[in-house]
Amino acid sequence: MKRMLSLALALAPLSAWASPDPADWPTVLEEAQGQTVHWHAWGGSTATNDFIAWVGERLADDYDITLTHVKLENTADAVTRVLTEKSAGQDEDGAVDLIWINGANFASMKDADLLFGPFAEALPNWQYANTENSTLTHDFTVPTEGYESPWAMAQVVFMHDTKDLPERLGSMDALLDWAREHPGRFTYPQPPDFLGTTFLKQALVDLSDNPKALSEPVNEDNYVEVTAPLWAFIEELTPLLWREGRAYPPTGPRQLQLMNDDEIDLAISFSPGEASTAIANYQLPESVRTFVLDKGTIGNASFVAIPYNSGSKAASMVVANFLMSPEAQLRAQDPEVLGYGTVLDMNALPVQDRAAFRTLDLGIATLSPEELGAVQPEPHPSWMTRISEDWVARYGVGN
Amino acid sequence: MRPSLALPPVLPLLTILVLIGPVLAGLWGTVSAAFGHLPVAGLQGPSLTPFQTLWEWPGLSASVRLSLVTGGLATFLSLAITLLLLAGWSGTRPFRAVLRLLSPLLSVPHAAAAFGLMFLIQPSGWISRALSPWLTGWQRPPDVLFVQDSMGLAMTLGLVVKEVPFLLLISLAALSQIDTQGRLRVALALGYGRMAAWMFGVLPALYARIRLPVYVVLAYSMSVVDVAVILGPNTPPPLSVQIVRWMGEPDLTLRTLASAAALVQLALVIGALLLWHGGERALAALGRRLIYCGPRLSRDGLWRAFGLMTALLCVGLVLAGLAGLVVWSFAARWSFPDILPEGYSLRSWQRNGPAAMETLTTTFAIALAATLAGLVLTLGCLETEERRNLRLTRKGLWLLYLPLLVPQTAFLPGMQTLLLGFSIDRTLWAVMLAHLVFVLPYLRLSLEGPYKAWDARLGAVGAAMGASPSRIFLTLRLPMLLAPVMTALAVGMAVSVGQYLPTLLVGGGRVQTLTTEAVALAAGGDRRAIGLYGLLQTAAALLPFVLALTLPLIVWRNRRGLQHG
């Protein structure tokens, strides 16, 4: 019955269902042949760029799809692009075919009807996805509803150079205590950078005694009260930062360079395997290890979404499906390549793939899944926007 | 007499259109958006809201101050170093040596030079490594704010090392038009010291000829984006960088804010130019007073040494920076304060090489297409002017300089919106067209002299033998001008390779050149990848010069008189 219904909807000319229909996978594959996918993805990390290049090679070989990586400084650029095209009436063959996206950008694109779908839960490899993990279906508390497809798991860890900071720090208060004794040895990327804002959120979650407020949109009545511990913390921390908080690294990877030059001893990362990968690439000293806070750290999934005006929707879905394949997921988890967490459910995988994941060496500085512990949920995206704006007004233009 | 109709003035008209069309159209787009008129975002103007929002932005005063101070200081220092070197040393052997080192630096793209400089001067950079720990005692890089410093000093330095070669070469071209030696001899005979003789005798004639290029340096330095992204502060950034950020925000209404800021930027540049012009007059008056008082200022040894040292420092910083790019691109593990890496590896070349080569091809294709189109227009203009006996007037000269004087951040946003309307933005063609706007002035400047200097009697001989004007142009004049035309081609390509903002805004992310890729990497801070892209960028700009120098030697190996243009 359900199938009949979807068929009827697919046939209806103005149906809300996706066209091409991901449920009819052979047709999608056929249509995808020879198409070009412009994947707009953040281009600031060479490891990610390499991985995307590899995906491109595999897709060219197996599906006759050309994948072009459009390297962004900021994901919002791609969102702007689609928005501009929609305003200019360019509803077909837009510049963007696929976006690496999550959080606020996803929420705003979904809100503005800029996305193609739903498609994600009809992709063949969705059967392996770890659907018990709510971060795959709720992106910063916003239901994904199949409008984006997950491809990597991220969780906050702190990288510390054990030569100068041998012990892990259990909480944001402990971090502040350590910074008092070692001024100038910690910094975080400058908000509104994604990772910098993540640090603010992590601090908010760790310091706040009102987690319920964070799962709902920002409420003006209690905003000041809920964020008061965060701003008190930042106010005290800022003069203790690298360069006394008068300059910040623009992005996450820049922290690696600072750590390698021994300018800082502690840095935040949103990828549990990043430190191991960076050690292998000579970008971090071999003495670096990672830790999570006592109460756990926040985590989320990275997704890909397809704009409504992409001219290569079929091929874009093939890319999204390939990214969820055991082959791509295994490669992404390899610390020599990316060191990203997998979105797959080990128990749903064929025996052979499961074994491959089990034997993968996660790397010298990567915590095991047990050590990573519980993932704390992300606050509602409005918090991210709001505290980031507030930070910029307080610390970003001061001098 | 009726002008010859052999060549209608299509090319000059087209050239003028290419030069000022995008600037005016872009400015119009910026002005209307700044006053709240942006139909794509559903905004109907006019309104003053964008200016009010800009006024309330807490970073405004700091970013305006940064633009003014870094731009003004960079221009003043570059000009001072150039003039000190010329006054103290022009015509001497050390001068020729410095010149040989400096001229290739002209084509090193700003971004590559800035990256190299960053590798040198940041607290963990080469200079600090070379002095640590034996002299400084530093086991760790010092926690001082240099590079990204809130005064913008690192950024100013990055501009100075690139503008000195530019001003120097422009000055040399201008000096060849005035009787330098004669003027100098008279002043020396009157007992003036060497530098005073040059400053009093030569500079007034020279400055009148380099005034516009100096204004270009001022306008450019005040609104530069790539160097500012690499070396400039971020809390807040200079106004131009903030404009580009607002342009990139998903919220389209922020574009009106960006446009309002772009108009402020334009006003700043105009104000600074007027101020500078006032400064020129004041200095000239002061100079006249000084001459009237009659001191001979013959003890100038210290100043001469200072002039040479600072010029050499500029050369040294850029060259050492480029060396830094090489070493980082091959470095394995390299920690502070080691002066060299523990080992070398081809890893980053293997990882980034193939993609970078592809980008190199695009970069070359755009540069070649824009420059060839520009050459056709420029040669067409020169030939038409000659046949019609026209001269480039002062107004014409300003027209030529217009795209270089109007800040890029003021008209490119409007141009992007315009191209979007024609649906030809983010294509190779659109980027090429945008580059053409900036390539044209340089082609004209580098071809004008040699073209006019060609011995017209050869043409008269050809005409007497019955050759048509077109035949004289194609078979006599053009082949004889091979060397200068090739040099112009190389200059044009170097200009195109170095363009950041036109590629970024008009290409919309779909068209990537080595420059946009390199600047995008700046945020990530992977020094190995930055080193590789910076090197390729430099190579892409230098290679055409090598060709320009060698090709005439090969083609005219049996015509000694033609080998040096």
Chai-1 contact restraints between the chains, C-beta under 6 A:
chainA,res_idxA,chainB,res_idxB,connection_type,confidence,min_distance_angstrom,max_distance_angstrom,comment,restraint_id
A,G43,B,A520,contact,1.0,0.0,6.0,A-B,restraint_1
A,G44,B,A523,contact,1.0,0.0,6.0,A-B,restraint_2
A,G44,B,G524,contact,1.0,0.0,6.0,A-B,restraint_3
A,S45,B,G524,contact,1.0,0.0,6.0,A-B,restraint_4
A,T46,B,D526,contact,1.0,0.0,6.0,A-B,restraint_5
A,T46,B,A529,contact,1.0,0.0,6.0,A-B,restraint_6
A,D50,B,R351,contact,1.0,0.0,6.0,A-B,restraint_7
A,V70,B,G509,contact,1.0,0.0,6.0,A-B,restraint_8
A,K71,B,A520,contact,1.0,0.0,6.0,A-B,restraint_9
A,E73,B,A520,contact,1.0,0.0,6.0,A-B,restraint_10
A,A76,B,P250,contact,1.0,0.0,6.0,A-B,restraint_11
A,D77,B,G248,contact,1.0,0.0,6.0,A-B,restraint_12
A,V79,B,P250,contact,1.0,0.0,6.0,A-B,restraint_13
A,T80,B,P250,contact,1.0,0.0,6.0,A-B,restraint_14
A,S87,B,V40,contact,1.0,0.0,6.0,A-B,restraint_15
A,A88,B,V40,contact,1.0,0.0,6.0,A-B,restraint_16
A,A88,B,L420,contact,1.0,0.0,6.0,A-B,restraint_17
A,A95,B,R426,contact,1.0,0.0,6.0,A-B,restraint_18
A,A95,B,R510,contact,1.0,0.0,6.0,A-B,restraint_19
A,G184,B,D143,contact,1.0,0.0,6.0,A-B,restraint_20
A,Q190,B,N234,contact,1.0,0.0,6.0,A-B,restraint_21
A,R243,B,L145,contact,1.0,0.0,6.0,A-B,restraint_22
A,R246,B,L145,contact,1.0,0.0,6.0,A-B,restraint_23
A,A247,B,L145,contact,1.0,0.0,6.0,A-B,restraint_24
A,A247,B,Q148,contact,1.0,0.0,6.0,A-B,restraint_25
A,P250,B,A523,contact,1.0,0.0,6.0,A-B,restraint_26
A,T251,B,A523,contact,1.0,0.0,6.0,A-B,restraint_27
A,T251,B,G524,contact,1.0,0.0,6.0,A-B,restraint_28
A,P253,B,G524,contact,1.0,0.0,6.0,A-B,restraint_29
A,P253,B,G525,contact,1.0,0.0,6.0,A-B,restraint_30
A,R254,B,G525,contact,1.0,0.0,6.0,A-B,restraint_31
A,Q257,B,G525,contact,1.0,0.0,6.0,A-B,restraint_32
A,D261,B,S124,contact,1.0,0.0,6.0,A-B,restraint_33
A,D261,B,P141,contact,1.0,0.0,6.0,A-B,restraint_34
A,D261,B,F336,contact,1.0,0.0,6.0,A-B,restraint_35
A,D262,B,R140,contact,1.0,0.0,6.0,A-B,restraint_36
A,D262,B,F336,contact,1.0,0.0,6.0,A-B,restraint_37
A,E263,B,P141,contact,1.0,0.0,6.0,A-B,restraint_38
A,Y282,B,A332,contact,1.0,0.0,6.0,A-B,restraint_39
A,Y282,B,R333,contact,1.0,0.0,6.0,A-B,restraint_40
A,G396,B,T235,contact,1.0,0.0,6.0,A-B,restraint_41
A,V397,B,P58,contact,1.0,0.0,6.0,A-B,restraint_42
A,V397,B,G59,contact,1.0,0.0,6.0,A-B,restraint_43
A,V397,B,P236,contact,1.0,0.0,6.0,A-B,restraint_44
A,N399,B,A62,contact,1.0,0.0,6.0,A-B,restraint_45
A,N399,B,S150,contact,1.0,0.0,6.0,A-B,restraint_46
A,N399,B,T235,contact,1.0,0.0,6.0,A-B,restraint_47
